[in-house]
Amino acid sequence: MAIEQISTFCRVCEASCGFIAEKEDNTILKIRTDKSHPVTRGFACLKGIYALDMHKDEDRLNYPLKRINKRSDVVGKFERISWNKSASDISDRLKDIIQQYGRNAIAAYIGNPTAFNSLLSPAIASFCRQTGCYRIFSSGTQDCTNKFAAGEAVYGTSTLHPIPDIEHTQYLLIIGENPKVSHMSFISISDPMAKLMAAEKRGVKIRFINPRKIESADGIGKVIQIKPDTDLYFLAALLFEIERIGGFKEDLMGLHGKNSDGLKKFIKNYPPKRVESVVGIPGKEICEIAHDFSRAEKAAVHVSTGINMGRQGTLSYWLVQMLSFVTGNLDKKGGNFYSLGFYPAAKSGRANVENLFFESPFGPLRTIAGNLPGNLMSDMIDAEKDPIRALFVISGNPILSVGGEERIRKAFEKLDLLVVLDIYRNATGEMADFLLPCADMLERSDINTCGIGMQHEPFVQYTDAVVSPLFERKEQWWILSRLEQEMGLDSVLNTENYDPYGRINKMLSHADLSIETLKTLPCQTAVLPKPKAGRFYSDWLQTEDKKVDCCPVLFSGSIENAETIFQELESEPDFQLKLITLRNSFMHNSWYHNLERLKKGEHRYNAVYINSRDAGRRNLETGMKVKLFSKWGTIETIIKIDDRLRDGVVAMAHGWGNQRTPGMKVAQKYPGVNVNQLLPSGPGSYEKLSNQAHMTGIPVGIEKTGGL
C-alpha cells in the first residue's frame, strides 16, 4: 500500500500544534510538523513529536490486567483477562461496595491528559453521576484551580480568563511562567518565543517576574527576581503605586466595577517600601514597573503556575485581573481580552458564589470545577466515618503528583477496589486491582477543545484516528460506557447509531461548523475570526449585575489571613531556603518518563538546583550527595549549581520517583526522587478558596551526606 499523509495535531498542551503523520497499513512510520498548518505553521516541541515513541513503547498497556497479589506488595503481579471479564469483575466488586457501604464510598481521580480528549468529559460525568461518585479529585488542584475560583468570584464564571494581546501591546508583564520550556498555559499559542521576540523587536517592554533567570529571558526582556510565594504582596504593591500616581481609571471602574473600596483598602496595607524585604524586590523597582505599566498606552499581563501553586494563588490571580481592569487594559486592544473561538465557553462556566462551602470532618469544604482538594484524598480514604472504598484513576498518577507519597501509598492499601485507566502501568497503576489499556492520541479522533476561550489565533481542527488502536487498547469513553453497561446503567453503547460527536457538533454549530465541514477543509482546520475587544462587559462577563467584583466577599477571610502570612514571611531568618518547581523541555508528565530519548545528560536524574553563593555557604558542590528536608519529609538527591536562581531558592522538577515502577522500564532505570515527598498534605495544605495545593515556596533545609 502507498504511504498515507494524515493531518492531525498534538494533545499535550493548549497549543494543539499541527502534525503530519505518515502511515502504511495500520503502522505509523513518522510524525513531522505540519508547515502548511494555517495557525501553528510547522511549530511543535519535542514532547509532541515524541508521541510516536509512546505509541510504539513496548511497555505500553495493551491488554486488560487483573491483580493476583496483595496491593501492599511492592511489585504488582497481574494476569491478562478479557474486556468482558474485566468489566464483569469490576462491576461485581463495585456493586458489592455500593451495597455494603453506599455510593459515597466511590471516588475518582482525573489526570491532566483528560483535558485534551474531547470525548471523555461527558463519559466521566455520566459514569460518576450514575454510580453516585461525587468525591472527585483531579490534577487541577495541583496546578490551576485558583484561576477557576478567582474567575468565578470576580467575573461570575470559571471559564473567563482574558489573554494578553501580545501582538499589539506596548508593555508585557509575565509572572511565574517560562514560555521557552512550557509554551505557556491558559493561553493557546503556537511558538510563543517567536511572538515574544517579534514583540520586543517592535519596541515592547517585556518583564518576567520569577525567582529564576528563566531561559525565556535569554536575549529578550528582563527578569525581576522575586522571592517565592510572595506574588500577592508584589501585585498589591504595584496596585498601591498605580493608585498613588493616579493610574486608576475611576470612571471605568465606576461604570463596570463594584466593591472597589475593598480593593483599595487591601492594597493600602502593602506599599512598595513595606513589601520590598518580603518580596525581595527593591521598592524603587516595584514603583518603576508600576509606572511603566500604568503609563503604557497598552499593557498586558499573564501568569502561570509560579503564582498558582503558592499559598495565596486565588488572591494573587484576583489582583492580576485587577491590574488589567483598573488601568483600563481589560477588554482593550493591546491589553487583555477574551478570545471567543468556536464556542462561548465563558457562559458555560457560569457559577453562583454563594453558599459554596459545606461542612465536613476536615472543616468547611467546597468543590471547584467539580473537584475536592487532591491533598485530602488520603484523609478521605483513611477516614473512620464514610471512607472511600473504591477509586477510579483516569489518566493520572496521584502517587507521584500529589504531596505526601507515602501517605497515599498506605491509604491506597486500604482500598477495596482500585481501577486505573491509562496507557502505562505507572506508579499508581502498580497498586491497581485492574489496569485498563487506553488508546493514545494517535489512536483516537478528536478536536482541540482545551484552548476554547484562550486562543491567541482561534482555530478548530478535527483529526481522525491516525491508526486503529493497537492490541486491545480502547478509548476511555468506551471503557467507562462498557462499565456502565455491565452494571445495568444507562450506557451509550446501548444506543443504536450513537454519535460520539453529537455534543461537539452542537458546540461547533455556534460557529456554523460541524465535524463533516472540518473534514473538507485543508488540514481539517477552520481558522476563526481573530479576537477583538469590546464585548467583555456586555457579552462575556457573567456576574448577575454585569459588574466586575473588585473585592468579592468570598475573599474576606483570606484577605485577613494575608496579613498573618506577610508577618510570618517578615520574620523568616535570612538563611531560610525555599523550594520551587523547575520545568524543562525534557519532562512533562509520567508518560514522558519512559522515553529513552528524553533521558540525556543531566535529564537522567532530578538534582536539586542551588546557586553558587548558597552552595558555597554550605560547602556544597555540583554532584555532591545531599539530604533535602522539610517539616513534611526528607529526600536524598545530588547538587547541581544553577546561578540563574536568586539567593535563598532551590529548585527541583516534579514527577520523578519511579523506583517502584517496574511496568515502565526506562522510568525505573532513571528513577530520580519524588520531590513531592517534601510537600504538605492533608488539612491546611491547600488554599481553601480553590483547593489548590501548596507546592512552591516550601521552606527546606539541605545537608551534605556524601562526596562527589
N, C-alpha and C positions, 0 to 999 in steps of 0.2 A: 504493500500500500504506500501511497505518497505521504510525505510528511505534511501534517496539517499545522497551520499557524492560527492560534486561537487567542483572541483578545480577552484578557482577564485583568484582575487587579489585586493588590496586596490587601490583606486584612490583619495587619499587625498594629497599625495606629490610624489616627483620624485622616491622615493624608490620602490614603487609598490610591497609592501610586499605580499607574497603568503598566501592565506587563504584556509580553507576547510569550505564550507557551508553545513550544514545538513538540508535537507528539506523533507517534506512529502506533497504529492499533490502539491499545489502551496503556501505552507507555509514554511517559513524558521524557523527552530527550534533553530539553533545555528550557530555561526561563531567562528572558532578557528584558530589559526595559523597553517600553513602547515609546519610541521617539515621535511617532505620529499622534500620540495622545494629545487632544486639544488643550488639556489643562496641565498634566504632570510632565509632559514634553520630554520623556526619557529619563526623568529623575527617579531614583529609588535608592534606599540604603541597603547595605549588605544583608540586613536581617530579612528583608522581604525576598531578596534573591535567594537566600539560603533556605527558603521554604521548601525548595526541591530536596535539599538534604534531609529535612524532616520527613518529607513524603516517602523517601526511599530508605529511611533509617531502619536497620534490621531489628532495632529494639522497640519499634512501634507495637502497640497493642493491635493484634489482628483478629483475635477471637475472644468471645466472652470467657471469662475465667472465674472460677469459684474457689474460695479459700478452703484449704483442707487441714490447716493447723490453727493454733490459738493466735488471736490478734496480738497477744503480748509477746509472742516470739519475735526476735529481732528481724528475722528474714521470713517473709511470707512464702507459703507453699500453695500453689494453685494448680487446679486441673481445668482442662478445656471442657466447656459444655456448649450446648447449642443455644441459640437465641430463645427458642421456645422453653427450654429447660431453665434458663436464667430468668426469663420473665415469670415463669410459674413459681420458681423457688423464692424470688424476691417478693412476689405478690403474696404468697402464703405467709412468709415471715412478717410482712408489713401488716397483713390482716390480723395476725396474732398479736402484734404490738398494739394496734389500734383497739382490739377487743380487750386487752389486758390493761392498757394504760390510757386509752383515749387518743384522739387525734392530735392533742397538744404535744404528744411525745415525738412527733415528726418534725425534722428541721432540714434546711438546705443551705449549702454554701455555694455561691455563684462566683466564678472566677472571671478575670479580665477578658479572655477571648470571647466570651458570650456577647460582649458589646459589639463585636464585629461579625455577627451572624444574624442576618435579618429575619430568619425564620424561627429563631429559637425563643425569643422573649414570650410570644403568645403560648408556646408549648410549655414553658416553665410556669407561666401564670395559670394555665389550665390544670397542670399536674398539682401544683401547690393548692389551688382552690379546692379541687375535688378530693384530695387526700386530707385536707384540713391542716396543711403545713403552713402555719403563719409565722413561725420563727425562722426568718430568712436572714442570712448573713452574706456579705459579699466583699470582694477585694476593694470595692468603692470606699469602705470605711477605713481603708489603709492609705488611700491617696487622694480622694477628691470630694467626699460628701459635704465638706464645709462649703463648697461652692453651691451645691444644691440648697443647703439650709439658708445661706445668705440670699440666694436668688429668690427663694420663697418669701423671706421676710421683707426684703427691700422692694422687689418687683412683683410679688404675688405669684411667682411661678418658679419652679426649679430648673426650667429649661430655657432661661433667658440669660445669656452670657455674652454681652457685647464684645466684639473682637476689635483689635486695633486696625485702623486703616493705614497700613504700612506704606502704601503707595503714595499717599497724599499728605502724610503728617509732616511736621517740622521738628517734633521732639518726641522721642520714644523711650519710655521707661519700662524695662523688663526686670521683673523681680523673681528670684528663686527658680530660674529656668536656664537651661543650657541648650539652645536650639541646635547647635552643631552636632550634639550627640543624641538628643531626644526628639528633635524635629518638631518640638512644641506640642502643647496639649491644650485642649479646649479651644483650639483653632485648627481647622483642617487646611493645611498649607503645604504645598509642594516646594521643596528646595528652599527652605526659609533663609538659609545663609545667603543665597544668591540675592534674595529680595532685600535682606538687610544691607548687604554690600551696595546694592544699587541705590538704596535709600540714603546711605551715608554719602555716596558719590553725588547725590542731588543736594547735599548740604544738611541732611537730617542729623540732629544731635542724638546719639544713642547712648543711654546709660543703663548698665547692668548692675543690679543690687544683688550681691552674692557673697558668702563667706570665702569663696574661692575665686581666683582669677581664671574664670572659665575659658575653655577653648574657643567659644563663640567670639570672645573679645580679642582673639589673635588677629590683629590687623584692622579691626573696626571698633568703634565705640570706646567706652571706658568702664571699668569695673570699680564700683564703690563697695569696699569690703565691709559687710555688716556682721555683727555677732549673731550666731544662730538663735532662732526662736524669739527675736526681738522686733519682728517686722511691724507689729501693731503700733509700737511706740515711734518707730521711724515714720510710718504713714500719718500718725496723729500729729507729729511734729511738722511734717510737710504741710498738712492742712492748717495747723496753727499759724504757720508763717504766711501761707497764702491768704488767710483771712486778715492777718495783721497788715498786709500790704494792699488790702482792698481787692484781692483777686477773686472773691466770691461773687458770682453773678446773682445778686439778690433778687432781681426781677424774675429771672428764670426759675430760681428756687421757689419763689412765692407762687408762680404760675403752675409749676409741675411737681412741687415737692411738699412735704409736710414734716412736722417734728424736727425742723432744722435747729431749733433751740437746744434740743437734746444732743445733737451732733456737736454744736458749738461748745456746750458745757463740757462734753467729754474731752475734746481736743485742747481746751484751755488748761487742762492738767499737765500737758506734755509739750511745753515749749522746747525748741531745739537745744537750748543750753542745759535744760534739765535732763534730757534723754541721752545726751551725747556719750556719757560714760557707759550707759547701759547698752546702747545700740552699737557703740564702737565707731561712730562716725562723728567727726567734729561738728558742732552746731553750725559753724560757718559754712561747711559743705552742704549740710541739710538745707540751709537757707538758700544757697546757690541753686540747688536742684529745684526748690520751691519757686524761686524767682523765674528760673528758665522755663519751668512747666507752665506757670500761670501767665507768663508774658508771651509765650509762643502763640502765634495765631491759631495753630492747630497742634494739639498734643494728644498722645495716646499712651495707654498703659496696658501691660499684660503680665500675668503672674501664673506660677505653676506650683509644683509640689513642694518647693522650698518653703512656701508660705503655708500650703495646705496641711503639711504634716506637723506643724508646730502645735503648741497647746491652745492657741487662740486663732485658729485658721478662719473661723467664720467671721469674727470681728475684723480680722485683717482684710478679708475679701470684701466685707462691708465698706471699709474705708477706701479700698481700691475703687469701688463703684462710686463712692462719694467724691473721690479725687477727680474722676471724669465728669460727674454731674455738676458739682458746684463751680467748676471752672468753665462750664459751658461746652465741654468737649464730648458730652454724651449725645448721641444721635446727630453727629456733625461730621461732614466730610473732613478726613484727616484726624478725626478723634476716634471714638469707639462707637460702633453701631451694630445692630442686629442684621445678620445675613440670612435672608429667608430660605433660600434653597427651594426644594420642590414641595415642601410641606410646612405649614405653620406650627412648628414644634413648640413655640412659646406658649401657645394656647393649651396644648396637651398636658403641660406640666403645671397647670394652674392648681393652687393649693390654698387651703384655709389654715392660717397660722394660729387659730385659737384652739385651746384645749388639745394641744399636741401631745402632752405628756400623760402617762398613766402610771399607776403605782405598780411596783414590782419588788421582789425580795432584794433587789440590788439598788433600790431607790427609784426616784422618778425616771421613767424611760420614754423614749419616743422611737418611731421609725423614721428614716429619711430615705426617700425613693424606695420605700418598702423594706429597708434594711435595719436590723438591730445592730448594736456595736459588735464587730467581729471580735473585739477584745473580751467580750463576755461569753463567747461560745463555750469555753472550757467550764466556766462557772455554771452555765445552764445545763451542761451535761452532769456536773458534779452535784447539782442542787438536790437537797433532801426531798423537797416537795416539787412534784411535777417536772422531773428531769427529762432532758432529751434522751430518747432511746434509739431513734433511727435517724441517720444523717445521709443525705444525698449530696455529693460533691460533684459539681458540674464544671469541668474545665478550670479547676482551681487546685491550689496546693497549700492549704492553710498551715500545714505543719511547718513550712519554711517561710511563709509570707506574713503570718500573724505573730505578734510578740508572744514570747513565753513558750518556746518549742516543747520543752519537757512537760510543762503543764498540759499542753494539748495532747501529747502522746499518751500521758497517763489517763486523761479524760477519755480519749478515743478507745482505750482498752475496755472501758465500761459500757460502750455502746452495744446494743443487741443487734444492730444492723448498720453497716457502713457500705454504701454503694458509691462507686466512683465512675463517672463518665469522663473519659479522657482519651488522648491519643498516645500517652505514655503511661507506664507503671511508675509513677513518680513517688516521692517520699510519702505522700498521703496515700496513694494507691497501694503502697506496700503494706498498709494496715487494713485494706479493704476486705470485706466479705465477698464482694462481687466487683469485678473490673469489666466495664463495658466499653468496647473499642469504638472510637468515634472517627468519622470521616474528617479529613483535614480540609483546609481552604481550597485545595486544588481538586477536591473530590465532591464539591457541592456547588450548586448555583447560589447566586447572591446578588444583592445590590448594596451600594455603600450608604447605609442609613446612619452610621455613627456620627458623621460630621454635620448632620442637619442642624441648621441654625448657626453654624460656626465656620462656614466655608469662606476662605479668602476669595476663591474663584468658584462659585457654586456650579456643581455638575452632578449628574446622577448616571451611574454606569451599571449595566447588567452584565453578569457573567454566567455562562453555563458551567456545569462541572467540566473541568478540563478532561478528566478521565472518570470512569465509574469507580466507586470506592473499591479498593483492593481487598482481597481476602474476604473477611466477614465484617468489615467496618461499616458502620451505619451513621446516618445523620442524627444529630442529637434530638431534633424534634420527633423523629421517627421512634427513637428509643423510648422517650417519655410517653409518647402516644401508645406504644406497644405495651408498656407497663399499665397504663390506664385501661387498655383493652383487656388485659389479663385479669385486672381487678374488678371487671364488670362496670367500670365507669364510662362516661361518655368519652369517645375517642374518635378523632378524625379518621382513623383507619377503618372505622365502621361507616364512614360517609362515602356514598357512591360518588365517583368522579370528584373527589376532594381536590380543590385547587389551593396548594400551599401559598400561592401568591395573591389570593383574594384580598387580604388585608392590605398588602403592599400596593396593589392596583388602585385601591380606594385612596390611598395616600398620594399616589402618583397622579391621580385624576385632578388634584388641586393645581397641577402644572400642565394639565391637558396632555398627560403622558400615560403610557401603560408599558408593561413588560414587552408586549408584542411590538410596540413602537420603538422601544430601545433596541430591540434585536435588529431592526432595519437600519440603524444609524452607524456611521463609522465608529469603530471601537466600541460599539453598542453603548455609546455615551451621548447624553444630551447636555449641552452647555447651557446653563440657565442665566437669566439676567444678572448682571453684576449688582451687588448690594448697594443700596442707596440710603442715605439718611433721610429723615423727615416723617417716618411713620412710627417711631418708637413709642411716643406718648399716646398716640391715638389708637394704634392697632396692636402693639406688642406688649405694652405694659398691662399686667393682669390684676393689679390691685382693684378692689371694689370701687374706690373713688378715683381711679386713674391718676393717683399721685405716687411719686417715688417716696418711700418711707425712709427718711433720713436718719431716724433713730428708733427702730422698732422696739416696742415694749417688751417683746420676747427677749431682747438682749440685756435687759436691766440687770439681772443677776450677774451675768458675765462681765458687764461693764464695771460693776462694783468690784468684782474679783480681779479685774485687770490691774488695779492699783496694788493689791496684795502681791500679785506676781511681780509687778515692777519693783516693789520694795525688796522682794527676795533676790531679784537679779542685781539690784544695787549693792546688796550685802555679800554677794558671792566673792570668794577670795580671788585674787589676781591670777593665781596659778591653776584655777579650775579649767579643765579641758572639756569641750563639748563635742559630741559625736554628731556628724551629719551624714546624709546619704550621698553616695557617689555614683554617678551614671557614666557609662562609657558605651562605645559603639559595638562592643563585643558581648554584651549581656542585655537581655530584655526580660525574659521570664523563664520559668522552669524548663520549658521545651528547649530553649536555646542552649541550655547547659549540656545537652547531649550531642552537640555538633563539634566534631574534631577540628573543623576548620576555624572555629572561634576560640580554640584553646591554644593561643600562641604567646610565647614570652611571658610577660607579667600577667596575662589573662588566664594563665593556668591555675591561678590561686587568687584569693582575695586578701591582699595585705591591708593593714591599717596605714593610711597615709597621714603624715605629720610633717610640718615644715622643719627646716634645719635648725631654726632657733629653739623651738620647743624640744626637738630631739636632743640638741646639744646640752640643754639644761638638765636632761635626764640621762645623759651618756648613752644615747641610742644611735644606732647606725642602720643604714639600709641592709636588709637581710637578717637582722638580729631577731631572735625569737622573743616574743613578749606576751605578757598576760594583760588583757584589756578587760576592765571590770566596771560594773555599775552596781547600784544597790539592788538590782534585779537579777544579775547573773554575771558569769565570767566566761571568757573565751580565750583561746591561745591562737596567736597568728604570728605574722612576721611584719617587720617595719619596712616601709617604703617612704623615702624622703620626697616631699612634694612642696616646693616653695611657692606654689600657687595658693596654698592655704594661708589664711590670716593666722596670726598668733592665737593660741588657745583653742584651735579647732583641729579635730582629727576626722577622717572620712573613711567609710567602708561601703562596699557595694552590697546590696541585699540579694537574697535568693540563693545563696550558696549553702553548703552543709549537707552534701549527699553521701556521707559515709555509710548510711544505712539504706541506700537506694540501688540494690543490685539489678533492678529492672532497667536501669539506664547506665550502661557500662562506661560510657565516656564521662558522664557526670560523676560516677563513683571513682573513676580513675583520677579525676581532678576535683575532689570533693569540696575543698575550701572549708570555711566555717560559717555557721549561721549567725550573723551579727544580730538578728532579731532576738537572740537569747539575752541580749543586754537591755531589751526594751521592757517597759512596764506592761502588765496585763491585768485584767480584772477591773473591779470598780475603781474609779478615779484615774484610770489610764487613758481615758479618751475625753474628747470635748463633748459636753452634754448637749450643746446646741445642735451638733451634727453627727455624733457618734464617731467622729474622726479620731483615729488612734494617734497618740503622741509618739512620733517616730523620728524626730530630728531635734537637735539641741539637747541631747541626752547627756547629763553630767557623767563623766567617766574618769577613771584613773588608769595609769599604764605603768607596768613594771617589767623590767628585763628578766627573762627566765633562762636565756641561753645565749651562746655566742653566735657568730655568723655561720 
